[in-house]
C-alpha cells in the first residue's frame, strides 16, 4: 500500500548536458481525488531564477491531466499551465505567463536571468508569453518596452511575435515589431565600420518571417529618420560589392561625405544573413556638393549589407554572450 505522502529532498534531471535540480519534492496520494504535487525549488540551466511549483494530477477518459502554477519566489515570474491527454493519443499543453512588469526602480531582467544585465539596464515595460503544444503557437507580446543599452536608449518597443512552430522556429505569416528611438551614433559606432559616422534618431517597423530553414526574411521593413540628422561616409571609394550599381550609387557616396539630411527612409527586403534589397530615399544637402544645394536621392541597393557590416564581429555580441552564459552553467 502506497503512503499518502512521498517526500524527496533532492533529485537532479539531466537532458543533453542540461541539469535541472529539484528540491523539496512532495507528492500527495489521497485515497480519492487528484494527486497533489509541490516543489520548493526548481533550479534550471543557464542561471535562471529558481522557481517553485504546485500542481494537481488527475485521470480522465483521454489520459492524465495536469494543472498548476510555476513561479519565482516573490511572484515576479508566474506561469500557469494546463496539460491534458498525457499518456493518451492526443497530449496537449497550454502555458501562459502573467504579465511580467519591468520598472527601473523595480524588477529588471537580470533578476530573472543574470546574463540579461549584460545587454540592457533601466528596463521598463511589459512582456507576456504563451505556448500551445503541439500545434502552437508560441506567442511573445511586447508592450511599451524601454531600455538603456550599450548602443544608447531604445524604445518604446511594441509588437506581437507568433511562432506556429517553436523549434526549429517558424512563423506562419509575417510578424510586425515596432522599435522607436534608436540613436544612430552609438548604433553605427558599435558596428566599427571605418570611415562611417551618423547622427540622428530612427524608428523602424520590422516586418519579418522566420522560414522553414530558420532564416529571417525581411518583408518591406521600413526605417524612418525622426527629423534631421547627419550621415558621413568618407571612404576613398564605395565598397567593391556596391561598385558598378549605377550613377545613383556614385552620387550617393559623394553626398555621404557630409550629408545633412532632412528626411531619410529605407525599405528593406531579403534574407537578413544574405543579399538585401534596399530602397533608400534621402533629402538634404552636402555643403561641399553642388554648392550646398538641396538634393533628393532615390537609390536601390542590392548587397549582403549586414554580413559585410558585421564581418569578423558577433551580431552586437549577443549570441556569444548567451553561449558563454550557458556554457558557464554547464561547467
MOJOPE-V318949 format. One record per residue. N is the residue number from 1. BURIAL is + if it has 9 or more other C-alpha atoms within 8 Angstrom, else -. Layout:
BEGIN
N,BURIAL
N,BURIAL
END
This chain:
BEGIN
1,-
2,-
3,-
4,-
5,-
6,+
7,-
8,+
9,-
10,+
11,-
12,-
13,-
14,-
15,-
16,-
17,-
18,-
19,+
20,+
21,+
22,+
23,+
24,+
25,+
26,+
27,+
28,+
29,+
30,-
31,-
32,-
33,-
34,+
35,+
36,+
37,+
38,+
39,+
40,+
41,+
42,+
43,+
44,+
45,+
46,+
47,+
48,+
49,+
50,+
51,+
52,+
53,+
54,+
55,+
56,+
57,+
58,+
59,-
60,-
61,-
62,+
63,+
64,+
65,+
66,+
67,+
68,+
69,+
70,+
71,+
72,+
73,-
74,-
75,-
76,+
77,+
78,+
79,+
80,+
81,+
82,+
83,+
84,+
85,+
86,+
87,-
88,+
89,-
90,-
91,+
92,+
93,+
94,+
95,+
96,+
97,+
98,+
99,-
100,+
101,+
102,+
103,+
104,+
105,-
106,-
107,+
108,+
109,+
110,+
111,-
112,+
113,+
114,+
115,+
116,+
117,+
118,-
119,+
120,+
121,+
122,+
123,+
124,+
125,+
126,+
127,+
128,+
129,+
130,+
131,+
132,+
133,+
134,-
135,-
136,+
137,+
138,+
139,+
140,+
141,+
142,+
143,+
144,+
145,+
146,+
147,+
148,+
149,+
150,-
151,+
152,+
153,+
154,+
155,+
156,+
157,+
158,+
159,+
160,+
161,+
162,+
163,+
164,+
165,+
166,+
167,-
168,-
169,+
170,+
171,+
172,-
173,-
174,+
175,+
176,+
177,+
178,+
179,+
180,+
181,+
182,+
183,+
184,+
185,+
186,+
187,+
188,+
189,+
190,-
191,+
192,-
193,-
194,-
195,-
196,+
197,+
198,+
199,+
200,+
201,+
202,+
203,+
204,+
205,+
206,+
207,+
208,+
209,+
210,+
211,+
212,-
213,-
214,+
215,+
216,+
217,+
218,+
219,+
220,+
221,+
222,+
223,+
224,+
225,+
226,+
227,-
228,+
229,+
230,+
231,+
232,+
233,+
234,+
235,-
236,-
237,-
238,+
239,-
240,-
241,-
242,+
243,+
244,-
245,-
246,-
247,-
248,+
249,+
250,+
251,-
252,+
253,+
254,-
255,+
256,+
257,+
258,+
259,+
260,+
261,+
262,+
263,+
264,+
265,+
266,+
267,+
268,+
269,+
270,+
271,+
272,+
273,+
274,+
275,+
276,+
277,+
278,+
279,+
280,+
281,+
282,+
283,+
284,+
285,+
286,+
287,+
288,-
289,+
290,-
291,-
292,+
293,+
294,-
295,-
296,-
297,+
298,+
299,+
300,-
301,+
302,+
303,+
304,+
305,+
306,+
307,+
308,-
309,-
310,+
311,-
312,-
313,-
314,+
315,-
316,-
317,-
318,+
319,-
320,-
321,+
322,+
323,-
324,-
325,+
326,+
327,+
328,-
329,+
330,+
331,-
END
